[in-house]
Amino acid sequence: MILPSTMSHAHAGHATLTSSAFLPEYHETRPARALVWTIAVALVGFIAWAAYAPVHETVTGQGMIRPEGLLQRVEHPEGGVVARIAVAEGDTVEAGDTLVVLDDSDLRADSRKLTARITRLERDIARYDALLALAPESEARDRAGAGIDPALIEELGFRAAQLDVIRQERAVAEAGIAAITARTTSLGYEIDLLAARQARYGAVENSGALTRQAVEDLDRDLVKLRANRDALSGERAVTEARIARTLAEEAELVGSYRFDAARNAGEAREELEAAQETLGQIDERLARTILTAPVAGIVNSIEVQGPGEVLGAGEIVAEIVPRDSRAVAEIEIPAERVGGIKVGDPVSLKILTYDFTRFGDIEARVERISPSSFEIDGGRQVFRTTLSFEKNGAFADRGHESDTMLPISPGMTVVANITTERRTVLSYLLKPLRIISDRALTER
């Protein structure tokens, strides 16, 4: 039997347990709400900051240092064998300084041969000119004998001796003419005397004072004298013909050797002109065996290795960077990145030849952008961009106590960071979304 008091207590406990299951749970939410608000405020603040915070876009390109003007290339038109190299890469040269010397032994041998040939031709021409000037007078031989060349003296003496033989023959004939003239005159006197005697004999012949024999003897003597005179006339004609022949022979001899001398002199002069022209060409080639610097500057490269190397015709021997040439950097910018670059944009230029982490960079500016793109290895399209900088070919190595000037030479590799347009952080963050939105629903 259960007591009423016990039942009342049990009922009260059951009611308490039943009612406790419906009691609300209690959680502390203030830290969570504070965190959410903090994140929200931070996000809003970041978006606000990103919408106004400016950043500069940087375009990177790689290239090398080049002279602003063209490199002065030293070439050789004929080529040859290298005998000596007088400079090395990086040397400073003045205009006219020797760079490379080629072997000239063959050219000098040809020059000596041509010089000897020219000397011989000049002697021959002098001999021919002397023959042309040789006068028929007897003193021409004496004038010829005053020459220096023994061959000239001998030939002129031979020609003068030929003339002397002809002249002596003519002199003998002329002396014969004189003798004939004297004999003819004497015969004329005798004939006149006999003719006068014959006339006197004719007057007294009929008187009988003279015998018939005496008259006939006189007539016979007169005929004989007249015949002798006629013979002398014929001999005179023959002698005069001999004189004329000697004159013709002399004229023919003089004309013959003068013609030969003139022809030989002309041929010798043509040969002399050709030899002198060839010698001039050889002298020019000899002068070109010494390759000199066309301008003052720095030797950028030497393309020959050493003595004995064969240099081809038109082959580049050396490259000179002119002293007055300003160094610039030429870099390649991808075609898709060149749009934001403009002339005057600042550039951070790093010389990779030197440790830029130690020596720093160089301030530069965009000076030129190529008007069209170029295709490089791999098919990529790039724009060539020229950068100018204030450093005049050197910059200081500040890693030492005293600043050492480090040269900036053509051919050095550089990396350039070009600072382009000003943008906000938010635009960078939204750029992928814009790209996605532009490309959305465009693919099939």
C-alpha positions as CSV (number, residue, x, y, z in Angstrom):
1,M,0.0,0.0,0.0
2,I,1.4,3.2,-1.1
3,L,1.1,6.1,1.1
4,P,-0.4,9.3,-0.3
5,S,2.6,11.3,0.6
6,T,4.9,9.0,-1.3
7,M,2.8,9.2,-4.4
8,S,2.7,13.0,-4.3
9,H,6.5,13.1,-4.2
10,A,6.9,10.8,-7.1
11,H,4.4,12.7,-9.2
12,A,6.2,15.9,-8.4
13,G,9.6,14.5,-9.5
14,H,8.2,13.2,-12.8
15,A,6.7,16.5,-13.5
16,T,10.0,18.2,-12.9
17,L,11.9,15.8,-15.2
18,T,9.3,16.2,-17.9
19,S,9.4,20.0,-17.8
20,S,13.3,20.2,-17.9
21,A,13.4,18.7,-21.5
22,F,11.7,21.8,-22.9
23,L,14.0,24.3,-21.2
24,P,15.9,26.6,-23.8
25,E,19.7,26.1,-24.3
26,Y,21.9,29.1,-23.7
27,H,25.0,30.0,-26.0
28,E,27.4,33.0,-25.9
29,T,27.1,34.7,-29.4
30,R,28.8,38.0,-28.9
31,P,32.4,36.8,-30.0
32,A,31.0,35.2,-33.1
33,R,29.0,38.3,-34.0
34,A,32.1,40.4,-33.3
35,L,34.2,38.2,-35.7
36,V,31.7,38.4,-38.4
37,W,31.4,42.2,-38.2
38,T,35.2,42.4,-38.1
39,I,35.5,40.4,-41.3
40,A,32.8,42.3,-43.0
41,V,34.3,45.6,-42.0
42,A,37.8,44.4,-43.1
43,L,36.4,43.2,-46.4
44,V,34.6,46.5,-47.0
45,G,37.7,48.4,-46.0
46,F,39.9,46.2,-48.3
47,I,37.5,46.8,-51.2
48,A,37.4,50.5,-50.5
49,W,41.2,50.5,-50.3
50,A,41.6,48.4,-53.4
51,A,39.2,50.7,-55.3
52,Y,41.5,53.7,-54.7
53,A,45.0,52.3,-54.0
54,P,47.2,53.0,-57.0
55,V,49.7,50.6,-58.4
56,H,51.8,50.7,-61.5
57,E,51.9,47.9,-64.0
58,T,55.4,46.7,-64.9
59,V,56.3,45.1,-68.3
60,T,59.5,43.1,-68.4
61,G,61.7,42.7,-71.4
62,Q,65.2,41.4,-72.1
63,G,67.7,42.6,-74.6
64,M,71.2,44.0,-74.9
65,I,73.2,47.1,-75.0
66,R,73.8,48.6,-78.5
67,P,75.4,51.7,-79.8
68,E,72.9,54.3,-80.9
69,G,74.4,54.6,-84.3
70,L,75.6,51.8,-86.6
71,L,78.7,49.9,-85.7
72,Q,81.6,50.7,-87.9
73,R,82.5,47.4,-89.5
74,V,85.9,46.9,-91.0
75,E,85.9,44.6,-94.0
76,H,88.5,43.6,-96.6
77,P,87.4,43.5,-100.2
78,E,90.0,40.9,-101.5
79,G,90.8,38.9,-98.4
80,G,94.2,37.4,-97.6
81,V,96.2,35.7,-94.9
82,V,96.4,37.3,-91.4
83,A,99.9,38.2,-90.5
84,R,99.4,40.1,-87.2
85,I,96.5,41.3,-85.0
86,A,97.3,44.6,-83.4
87,V,94.3,45.1,-81.0
88,A,92.0,43.1,-78.8
89,E,88.4,43.4,-78.0
90,G,87.7,46.3,-75.7
91,D,90.8,48.3,-76.8
92,T,90.4,52.0,-77.4
93,V,91.6,53.1,-80.8
94,E,92.0,56.3,-82.7
95,A,91.0,56.8,-86.3
96,G,93.8,55.4,-88.5
97,D,95.2,53.0,-85.8
98,T,96.2,49.6,-87.1
99,L,93.8,46.8,-86.4
100,V,95.0,43.8,-88.4
101,V,97.9,43.3,-90.8
102,L,97.7,40.9,-93.7
103,D,100.5,39.0,-95.3
104,D,101.9,41.1,-98.2
105,S,104.9,39.0,-99.4
106,D,103.2,38.0,-102.7
107,L,102.1,41.5,-103.5
108,R,105.6,42.9,-102.8
109,A,107.1,40.3,-105.1
110,D,104.7,41.3,-107.8
111,S,105.5,45.0,-107.1
112,R,109.2,44.4,-107.5
113,K,108.7,42.6,-110.8
114,L,106.5,45.3,-112.2
115,T,108.9,48.0,-111.0
116,A,111.7,46.3,-112.9
117,R,109.5,46.0,-116.0
118,I,108.6,49.6,-115.8
119,T,112.2,50.6,-115.6
120,R,113.0,48.5,-118.7
121,L,110.1,50.0,-120.6
122,E,111.2,53.5,-119.7
123,R,114.7,52.7,-121.0
124,D,113.2,51.3,-124.2
125,I,111.0,54.4,-124.7
126,A,114.0,56.6,-124.2
127,R,115.9,54.6,-126.8
128,Y,113.1,54.9,-129.3
129,D,112.7,58.6,-128.7
130,A,116.4,59.1,-129.3
131,L,116.1,57.2,-132.6
132,L,113.2,59.4,-133.6
133,A,115.3,62.5,-132.8
134,L,118.4,61.2,-134.6
135,A,119.2,63.7,-137.4
136,P,120.9,62.7,-140.7
137,E,123.7,65.1,-139.9
138,S,127.1,63.5,-139.0
139,E,127.0,65.0,-135.5
140,A,124.0,63.0,-134.5
141,R,126.2,60.0,-133.7
142,D,128.1,62.3,-131.2
143,R,124.9,63.3,-129.6
144,A,123.8,59.7,-129.4
145,G,127.1,58.8,-127.7
146,A,126.2,61.1,-124.8
147,G,123.5,58.7,-123.6
148,I,123.7,56.7,-120.5
149,D,122.2,53.4,-121.5
150,P,124.8,51.2,-123.3
151,A,122.1,49.6,-125.4
152,L,121.0,53.0,-126.5
153,I,124.5,54.0,-127.3
154,E,125.1,50.8,-129.3
155,E,121.9,51.1,-131.3
156,L,122.4,54.7,-132.1
157,G,126.0,54.1,-133.1
158,F,124.9,51.3,-135.4
159,R,122.3,53.5,-137.1
160,A,124.7,56.4,-137.4
161,A,127.3,54.0,-138.9
162,Q,124.8,52.9,-141.5
163,L,124.1,56.6,-142.4
164,D,127.9,57.2,-142.6
165,V,128.3,54.4,-145.1
166,I,125.6,55.8,-147.3
167,R,127.0,59.4,-146.9
168,Q,130.5,58.3,-147.8
169,E,129.2,56.5,-150.9
170,R,127.4,59.7,-151.8
171,A,130.5,61.8,-151.1
172,V,132.6,59.6,-153.5
173,A,129.9,60.0,-156.1
174,E,129.8,63.7,-155.6
175,A,133.6,63.8,-155.9
176,G,133.3,61.8,-159.2
177,I,130.8,64.4,-160.4
178,A,133.4,67.1,-159.7
179,A,136.0,65.2,-161.5
180,I,133.7,64.6,-164.5
181,T,132.8,68.2,-164.5
182,A,136.5,69.2,-164.6
183,R,137.3,66.7,-167.4
184,T,134.3,67.8,-169.3
185,T,135.4,71.4,-169.1
186,S,138.9,70.4,-170.2
187,L,137.6,68.5,-173.1
188,G,135.4,71.4,-174.0
189,Y,138.5,73.6,-174.2
190,E,140.3,71.0,-176.3
191,I,137.3,70.6,-178.6
192,D,137.1,74.3,-179.1
193,L,140.7,74.6,-179.9
194,L,140.5,71.7,-182.4
195,A,137.4,73.2,-183.9
196,A,139.2,76.5,-184.4
197,R,142.1,74.7,-186.0
198,Q,139.8,72.7,-188.2
199,A,138.3,76.0,-189.4
200,R,141.7,77.3,-190.2
201,Y,142.6,74.1,-192.0
202,G,139.5,74.4,-194.1
203,A,140.6,77.8,-195.3
204,V,144.0,76.7,-196.5
205,E,143.2,73.1,-197.5
206,N,142.6,74.0,-201.2
207,S,145.9,75.9,-201.4
208,G,147.8,72.8,-200.9
209,A,149.7,74.0,-197.8
210,L,148.3,71.1,-195.7
211,T,148.3,67.4,-196.5
212,R,145.2,65.4,-196.6
213,Q,146.5,63.3,-193.8
214,A,146.9,66.2,-191.4
215,V,143.3,67.3,-192.0
216,E,142.0,63.8,-191.4
217,D,144.1,63.4,-188.2
218,L,142.6,66.7,-186.9
219,D,139.1,65.5,-187.7
220,R,139.7,62.2,-186.0
221,D,141.0,63.9,-182.8
222,L,138.0,66.2,-182.8
223,V,135.7,63.3,-183.0
224,K,137.5,61.4,-180.3
225,L,137.3,64.4,-178.0
226,R,133.7,64.8,-178.6
227,A,133.1,61.1,-178.0
228,N,135.0,61.4,-174.7
229,R,132.9,64.4,-173.7
230,D,129.7,62.4,-174.5
231,A,131.1,59.5,-172.4
232,L,131.7,61.8,-169.6
233,S,128.2,63.1,-169.8
234,G,126.9,59.5,-169.5
235,E,129.2,58.8,-166.6
236,R,128.0,62.0,-165.0
237,A,124.4,60.9,-165.4
238,V,125.3,57.5,-163.8
239,T,127.1,59.2,-160.9
240,E,124.2,61.5,-160.4
241,A,121.9,58.5,-160.3
242,R,124.2,57.0,-157.7
243,I,123.9,60.2,-155.6
244,A,120.1,60.1,-155.9
245,R,120.1,56.5,-154.9
246,T,122.2,57.2,-151.8
247,L,119.8,60.0,-150.9
248,A,116.9,57.6,-151.3
249,E,118.7,54.9,-149.3
250,E,119.4,57.4,-146.5
251,A,115.8,58.6,-146.5
252,E,114.6,55.0,-146.5
253,L,116.9,54.0,-143.7
254,V,116.0,57.0,-141.6
255,G,112.3,56.5,-142.3
256,S,112.5,52.8,-141.6
257,Y,114.1,53.0,-138.2
258,R,112.0,56.0,-137.3
259,F,108.9,54.1,-138.2
260,D,110.0,51.1,-136.2
261,A,111.1,53.3,-133.3
262,A,107.7,55.1,-133.4
263,R,105.8,51.8,-133.5
264,N,107.9,50.3,-130.8
265,A,107.7,53.4,-128.7
266,G,103.9,53.4,-129.0
267,E,103.7,49.7,-128.0
268,A,106.1,50.3,-125.2
269,R,104.1,53.3,-123.9
270,E,100.9,51.2,-123.9
271,E,102.7,48.4,-122.1
272,L,104.2,51.0,-119.7
273,E,100.7,52.5,-119.0
274,A,99.3,49.1,-118.3
275,A,102.2,48.2,-116.0
276,Q,101.9,51.4,-114.1
277,E,98.2,50.9,-113.7
278,T,98.7,47.4,-112.5
279,L,101.4,48.7,-110.1
280,G,99.1,51.3,-108.8
281,Q,96.5,48.6,-108.1
282,I,99.1,46.5,-106.3
283,D,100.1,49.6,-104.3
284,E,96.5,50.1,-103.3
285,R,96.2,46.4,-102.3
286,L,99.4,46.8,-100.3
287,A,98.0,49.7,-98.5
288,R,94.8,47.7,-97.8
289,T,96.9,44.9,-96.2
290,I,97.0,47.2,-93.2
291,L,93.4,47.4,-91.9
292,T,92.9,50.6,-89.8
293,A,90.2,51.9,-87.6
294,P,87.8,54.1,-89.6
295,V,86.8,56.1,-86.6
296,A,87.9,56.6,-83.0
297,G,86.1,54.3,-80.6
298,I,86.2,51.0,-78.8
299,V,86.9,47.6,-80.5
300,N,83.6,45.8,-80.1
301,S,84.8,42.5,-81.7
302,I,87.7,41.0,-83.6
303,E,86.4,38.3,-86.0
304,V,89.9,36.8,-86.8
305,Q,91.6,34.4,-84.4
306,G,95.3,34.7,-85.1
307,P,98.1,34.8,-87.6
308,G,97.8,32.4,-90.5
309,E,94.0,32.5,-90.6
310,V,92.6,32.9,-94.2
311,L,90.3,35.9,-94.5
312,G,87.7,35.7,-97.2
313,A,86.8,38.5,-99.6
314,G,84.3,40.9,-98.0
315,E,84.6,39.2,-94.6
316,I,84.2,41.3,-91.5
317,V,87.4,41.7,-89.7
318,A,86.4,43.9,-86.7
319,E,83.6,46.1,-85.4
320,I,84.3,49.5,-83.9
321,V,81.9,51.4,-81.6
322,P,82.3,55.1,-82.4
323,R,83.5,57.1,-79.5
324,D,80.8,59.7,-79.9
325,S,78.1,57.0,-80.2
326,R,75.7,56.9,-77.3
327,A,74.9,53.5,-75.8
328,V,71.3,52.5,-75.6
329,A,69.4,49.3,-74.6
330,E,67.3,47.5,-77.1
331,I,64.9,45.1,-75.6
332,E,62.1,42.9,-76.9
333,I,58.5,43.3,-75.6
334,P,55.8,40.7,-76.3
335,A,53.2,42.0,-78.6
336,E,50.4,41.5,-76.1
337,R,52.2,43.6,-73.5
338,V,53.3,46.6,-75.6
339,G,49.9,48.3,-75.6
340,G,50.4,50.1,-72.3
341,I,54.0,51.3,-73.0
342,K,54.6,54.8,-74.3
343,V,57.6,56.9,-75.0
344,G,58.9,58.5,-71.8
345,D,57.9,55.7,-69.4
346,P,60.4,55.2,-66.6
347,V,62.4,52.0,-66.8
348,S,64.5,50.1,-64.2
349,L,67.4,48.7,-66.2
350,K,69.6,45.8,-64.8
351,I,72.9,44.9,-66.4
352,L,73.1,41.2,-66.1
353,T,76.8,41.2,-66.8
354,Y,77.2,42.6,-63.3
355,D,75.5,41.4,-60.2
356,F,72.5,43.8,-60.0
357,T,71.8,42.7,-56.4
358,R,75.1,44.3,-55.5
359,F,75.5,47.1,-58.0
360,G,71.8,48.0,-58.4
361,D,70.0,49.1,-61.5
362,I,70.1,52.1,-63.8
363,E,67.3,54.6,-64.4
364,A,66.3,54.7,-68.0
365,R,63.4,55.9,-70.2
366,V,61.5,54.5,-73.2
367,E,62.9,56.3,-76.2
368,R,61.5,54.5,-79.2
369,I,59.1,51.7,-80.0
370,S,59.3,49.9,-83.3
371,P,56.3,50.7,-85.5
372,S,55.7,47.0,-86.3
373,S,56.4,43.7,-84.7
374,F,59.0,41.1,-85.4
375,E,58.8,37.4,-85.3
376,I,61.5,35.7,-83.2
377,D,62.3,32.1,-82.4
378,G,59.2,30.1,-81.6
379,G,56.9,32.3,-83.7
380,R,56.4,34.8,-81.0
381,Q,55.7,38.4,-82.0
382,V,57.7,41.1,-80.3
383,F,58.2,44.8,-80.5
384,R,61.7,46.2,-80.3
385,T,61.9,49.0,-77.8
386,T,64.9,51.3,-77.4
387,L,65.7,52.6,-73.9
388,S,68.0,55.6,-73.2
389,F,69.8,56.2,-69.9
390,E,71.9,58.9,-68.5
391,K,75.0,56.9,-67.7
392,N,77.6,57.7,-70.2
393,G,78.9,54.2,-70.8
394,A,79.7,53.4,-67.2
395,F,78.3,53.3,-63.7
396,A,79.7,53.2,-60.2
397,D,80.5,50.1,-58.3
398,R,79.3,51.3,-54.9
399,G,80.4,48.1,-53.3
400,H,83.9,49.5,-52.9
401,E,85.1,52.3,-50.8
402,S,86.0,54.4,-53.8
403,D,83.4,54.2,-56.6
404,T,84.8,52.2,-59.4
405,M,83.4,53.0,-62.8
406,L,82.1,49.8,-64.5
407,P,81.9,50.0,-68.3
408,I,78.7,49.5,-70.1
409,S,79.7,48.0,-73.4
410,P,77.6,47.0,-76.5
411,G,76.6,43.3,-76.3
412,M,75.9,43.3,-72.6
413,T,72.6,41.5,-71.7
414,V,70.0,43.6,-69.8
415,V,66.6,43.1,-68.2
416,A,64.3,46.1,-68.2
417,N,61.2,46.6,-66.0
418,I,59.1,49.3,-67.6
419,T,56.6,51.1,-65.4
420,T,53.5,51.7,-67.5
421,E,50.0,52.9,-66.7
422,R,48.6,53.5,-63.2
423,R,45.9,51.2,-62.1
424,T,44.1,50.2,-58.9
425,V,44.4,47.0,-56.9
426,L,40.7,46.3,-57.5
427,S,41.1,46.5,-61.3
428,Y,43.8,43.8,-61.0
429,L,41.5,41.6,-58.8
430,L,38.6,42.0,-61.2
431,K,40.7,41.4,-64.3
432,P,40.2,37.6,-64.3
433,L,36.5,38.1,-63.9
434,R,36.4,40.5,-66.8
435,I,38.3,38.0,-69.0
436,I,35.9,35.2,-68.0
437,S,32.9,37.4,-68.7
438,D,34.3,38.4,-72.1
439,R,34.9,34.8,-73.0
440,A,31.7,33.4,-71.5
441,L,29.4,31.7,-73.9
442,T,31.8,32.2,-76.8
443,E,32.9,28.6,-77.2
444,R,30.8,26.2,-79.2
